Amino acid sequence: MSQVENSRREFLKSATKTTVVAAAVGVSMAGCMGGRTVTDNLTRGKSNKQETLYQKTATWDMYYKSC
């Protein structure tokens, strides 16, 4: 093998090892959360404003009639 091919091969080996280690750390960290999810910290239901999801307008009526 030439020097360039050998250096590419060594790079790929080290990159693969690094990827495997990073994946293993990610899996172990996910296991350490103990069933908690990221959304457990969110505050819900404390808003004073009313959310309007739909407001009947002529444009909506035209849209629904065309479907």
C-alpha positions, 0 to 999 in steps of 0.5 A, spaced: 500 500 500 502 507 498 503 512 504 496 515 502 492 509 502 495 507 509 493 514 512 486 514 509 485 507 512 488 509 519 483 515 519 477 511 517 479 506 523 480 512 528 473 515 526 470 509 526 472 508 533 470 515 535 463 514 532 462 507 536 465 511 543 460 517 542 454 512 540 455 508 546 456 514 551 449 517 548 446 510 549 448 510 556 446 517 558 439 516 555 439 510 560 441 514 566 435 519 565 431 514 569 425 514 565 425 522 565 423 526 558 426 532 556 419 535 556 418 534 564 421 541 565 415 544 561 410 549 564 403 547 562 396 550 563 398 557 566 397 561 560 391 567 561 390 568 554 385 564 550 388 560 544 383 561 538 384 555 533 379 557 528 375 563 526 369 562 521 370 567 515 368 567 508 375 565 506 374 559 510 367 557 508 370 558 500 376 553 502 371 548 505 366 548 499 372 547 494 374 541 498 
